[in-house]
Amino acid sequence: MAPQAIFLIDMSLGYLAWALCIAVYVWPWLKAMDGAAAQRIIATFHSFRFFGLVFLLPGFVGQHLPQGFAAPAAYGDIATGLLAILTLLTFRIRPLFWLLVVAFNIVGLGDLIIDTANASRLGLPNVAGELGAAYAIPMLYVPALFWTHIVAFVLMLRSLRKPATAAA
């Protein structure tokens, strides 16, 4: 089977498996709790995005991993991870906490979308072997990150609607 076919099958199944997992186990749990507590859990998960710097680590990834993919992916992840850590540190300062919740989710989801577009544009599926051990990141970790950003935005929208619903 061609490397690009394996890449696309793995990635598609990663998104599907995480969608099912989050729909069955994570979503019911998060939507039942206080909004700030749920966002805190999501921020904790995203605080580990510093791991994306491995895209820049020679030996962990192949020498021919497209720099047009590697550098933006690595720096977008570290930016999101640092914003998520700041979010966690400001949990007791709610206005700042909520500002950072919005910021890390916008930056993080934007990073994932840009990385996916860059991967496609640069033909990353054709050189998937250059990801080396980092192959697990787009297959397992990125789909979970994507869906938790979606959950975070849905939870924020739900909290915005609650006061309007209560007033009506």
QUIURDA-V760213 format. One record per residue. N is the residue number from 0. RES is the residue in one small letter. OMEGA is omega in whole degrees, -180 to 180 (NA if undefined). D_CENTER is the distance of its C-alpha to the mean C-alpha in whole Angstrom. Layout:
# QUIURDA-V760213
N_RES_OMEGA_D_CENTER + N_RES_OMEGA_D_CENTER
This chain:
# QUIURDA-V760213
0_m_-178_29 + 1_a_180_27 + 2_p_-179_24 + 3_q_177_22 + 4_a_178_23 + 5_i_179_22 + 6_f_-177_18 + 7_l_177_18 + 8_i_179_19 + 9_d_-178_17 + 10_m_179_14 + 11_s_180_15 + 12_l_175_16 + 13_g_178_13 + 14_y_180_12 + 15_l_-179_15 + 16_a_179_15 + 17_w_177_12 + 18_a_179_13 + 19_l_180_16 + 20_c_-179_15 + 21_i_180_13 + 22_a_-175_16 + 23_v_-172_19 + 24_y_-172_18 + 25_v_-177_15 + 26_w_-180_16 + 27_p_-179_20 + 28_w_-178_19 + 29_l_-177_17 + 30_k_179_19 + 31_a_-176_22 + 32_m_176_21 + 33_d_-176_22 + 34_g_180_19 + 35_a_179_19 + 36_a_179_18 + 37_a_179_16 + 38_q_178_14 + 39_r_178_15 + 40_i_179_13 + 41_i_178_10 + 42_a_178_10 + 43_t_178_12 + 44_f_-177_9 + 45_h_179_7 + 46_s_178_10 + 47_f_-178_10 + 48_r_172_8 + 49_f_-179_11 + 50_f_179_12 + 51_g_177_11 + 52_l_180_14 + 53_v_177_16 + 54_f_179_15 + 55_l_-173_18 + 56_l_179_20 + 57_p_-179_23 + 58_g_175_24 + 59_f_173_21 + 60_v_-179_20 + 61_g_-180_23 + 62_q_-175_25 + 63_h_173_24 + 64_l_-176_21 + 65_p_179_21 + 66_q_176_20 + 67_g_174_19 + 68_f_-170_16 + 69_a_-175_16 + 70_a_178_16 + 71_p_179_14 + 72_a_-178_11 + 73_a_-176_12 + 74_y_174_13 + 75_g_178_10 + 76_d_-179_8 + 77_i_178_11 + 78_a_179_12 + 79_t_180_9 + 80_g_179_10 + 81_l_176_13 + 82_l_178_13 + 83_a_177_11 + 84_i_176_14 + 85_l_177_16 + 86_t_180_15 + 87_l_-179_16 + 88_l_-177_19 + 89_t_-176_20 + 90_f_-177_20 + 91_r_177_24 + 92_i_-166_24 + 93_r_180_23 + 94_p_179_23 + 95_l_177_21 + 96_f_-177_19 + 97_w_176_18 + 98_l_180_18 + 99_l_174_15 + 100_v_179_13 + 101_v_-177_14 + 102_a_-176_13 + 103_f_178_10 + 104_n_177_8 + 105_i_-180_10 + 106_v_-177_10 + 107_g_179_6 + 108_l_176_6 + 109_g_178_9 + 110_d_-179_8 + 111_l_179_6 + 112_i_179_10 + 113_i_180_12 + 114_d_179_11 + 115_t_178_12 + 116_a_178_15 + 117_n_179_16 + 118_a_179_15 + 119_s_-178_18 + 120_r_-176_20 + 121_l_178_21 + 122_g_-179_21 + 123_l_178_19 + 124_p_-180_19 + 125_n_-180_23 + 126_v_-176_22 + 127_a_179_20 + 128_g_178_22 + 129_e_176_21 + 130_l_-179_18 + 131_g_-180_20 + 132_a_180_19 + 133_a_178_15 + 134_y_-179_15 + 135_a_-177_14 + 136_i_-180_10 + 137_p_-178_10 + 138_m_-174_12 + 139_l_-172_11 + 140_y_-178_7 + 141_v_178_5 + 142_p_178_7 + 143_a_177_6 + 144_l_-180_3 + 145_f_-176_4 + 146_w_178_7 + 147_t_172_7 + 148_h_179_6 + 149_i_178_9 + 150_v_179_11 + 151_a_179_11 + 152_f_178_12 + 153_v_178_15 + 154_l_178_16 + 155_m_178_17 + 156_l_178_19 + 157_r_-179_20 + 158_s_176_21 + 159_l_-179_23 + 160_r_-176_25 + 161_k_180_26 + 162_p_179_29 + 163_a_179_30 + 164_t_-179_30 + 165_a_-180_32 + 166_a_-178_34 + 167_a_NA_35
